[in-house]
Amino acid sequence: MLNIKYELVSEKKAKPDWDNLGFGKYFTDHMFIMDYDAGQGWHDARIVPYQNLSLDPACMVFHYAQEMFEGLKAYRTPDGSIQLFRPDKNIERMNNTNTRLCIPHLDPNDVLDALKAIVNVEKDWVPVKEGTSLYIRPFIIATDVQLGVHPSKSYKFIIIMSPVGAYYAEGIKPVKIFVETEYVRAVKGGTGFAKVGGNYACSLIGQEKAERLGYSQVLWLDGIEHKYIDEVGAMNVFFVIDGKVVTPALDEGNILPGVTRASCIEILKKYGYTVEERKLSLAEVVDAYKAGKLNEAFGTGTAAVVSPMGALDTETEKMVINNGEIGKVAQKLYDTLTGIQWGRLPDEFGWTVKVN
Ligand SMILES: *Cc1c(COP(=O)(O)O)cnc(C)c1O
């Protein structure tokens, strides 16, 4: 067991309006912190009141972006208990990201202990209403005070949490997607497979451009040929072509290995769908559309679970997918995943972990 020191608040914050939580706007009463120093390893695990950090402006994270993060949720089940969804997957990915950024690994058992401990302290922040959850944001920052370009020798691992509203408060609405051919999100050999803030900083300009043109997200193409499909916004992407489900393969390291993606593939296989993980070109999608064989397209991620595309536009092609409505495959995945996550369906895969 990770030895955690507790310094609890004497007075809790007023809770937000549970009907208007939005995403990442409110933060709980406490946070988890653990420090790393070379020679000492990770030490001083503690849960303390949520507070500002005081950091020297020369801390490496501010200059060279040696930072990683994760994202998962705690869900309230019908019997009032609280559970996590496949936290082992997030923890494994966390260490894969750490390897890429030269950040020291965390002991997976310590991270799970920390997640359970902080969620237990904040039980009354796990919302009850349909579709709501407590979003958990673990992250690590490099804290060496120096401007030389080297991996830092000191870090902070922090977990903050935010109650979030139902992503689809007004029902699932397919979104309009713009195919980005100028900017790229990731390249082979880069950091696309790692969950790092820097990837997001580089994607903002494409997102802004898409919004300016009236779209809600960007479809990212590969960084070398600008031909193959990578991801949609900050989600993994699936297409249903002639009844088969196709998603870009992970093997080139430019796609974030989503926990939702992996879970969707397992569910689809269990229910007898053909799933292909392979290279998928934009041209193949456009051809399928023209042949009337593009049945569905959707993104997957922890925040929205499944986000159907109603329209997919390139500079020259305007594609309306499934009449702008959610398709059968996306609906099946959404119902199955949310059913398991919120404990309304039996967890036949053994994916959920109780925290209390
Ligand atoms: C986090 C993330 C995803 C989705 O991962 P999940 O584990 O399913 O939440 C997909 N793409 C990118 C770029 C991400 O950062």
Ligand as a Chemical Component Dictionary entry (heavy atoms), coordinates in Angstrom:
data_LIG
# 
_chem_comp.id                   LIG 
_chem_comp.type                 NON-POLYMER 
_chem_comp.pdbx_formal_charge   0 
_chem_comp.three_letter_code    LIG 
# 
loop_
_chem_comp_atom.comp_id 
_chem_comp_atom.atom_id 
_chem_comp_atom.alt_atom_id 
_chem_comp_atom.type_symbol 
_chem_comp_atom.charge 
_chem_comp_atom.model_Cartn_x 
_chem_comp_atom.model_Cartn_y 
_chem_comp_atom.model_Cartn_z 
_chem_comp_atom.pdbx_ordinal 
LIG C1 C1 C 0 -6.891  10.840 -24.593 1  
LIG C2 C2 C 0 -6.918  10.793 -26.072 2  
LIG C3 C3 C 0 -7.741  9.893  -26.796 3  
LIG C4 C4 C 0 -8.759  9.008  -26.149 4  
LIG O1 O1 O 0 -8.236  8.129  -25.184 5  
LIG P1 P1 P 0 -9.214  7.473  -24.127 6  
LIG O2 O2 O 0 -8.285  6.648  -23.292 7  
LIG O3 O3 O 0 -10.198 6.653  -24.876 8  
LIG O4 O4 O 0 -9.851  8.591  -23.380 9  
LIG C5 C5 C 0 -7.621  9.871  -28.174 10 
LIG N1 N1 N 0 -6.790  10.706 -28.829 11 
LIG C6 C6 C 0 -6.024  11.589 -28.177 12 
LIG C7 C7 C 0 -5.140  12.489 -28.950 13 
LIG C8 C8 C 0 -6.058  11.682 -26.773 14 
LIG O5 O5 O 0 -5.295  12.559 -26.147 15 
# 
loop_
_chem_comp_bond.comp_id 
_chem_comp_bond.atom_id_1 
_chem_comp_bond.atom_id_2 
_chem_comp_bond.value_order 
_chem_comp_bond.pdbx_ordinal 
LIG C1 C2 SING 1  
LIG C2 C3 SING 2  
LIG C2 C8 DOUB 3  
LIG C3 C4 SING 4  
LIG C3 C5 DOUB 5  
LIG C4 O1 SING 6  
LIG O1 P1 SING 7  
LIG P1 O2 DOUB 8  
LIG P1 O3 SING 9  
LIG P1 O4 SING 10 
LIG C5 N1 SING 11 
LIG N1 C6 DOUB 12 
LIG C6 C7 SING 13 
LIG C6 C8 SING 14 
LIG C8 O5 SING 15 
# 
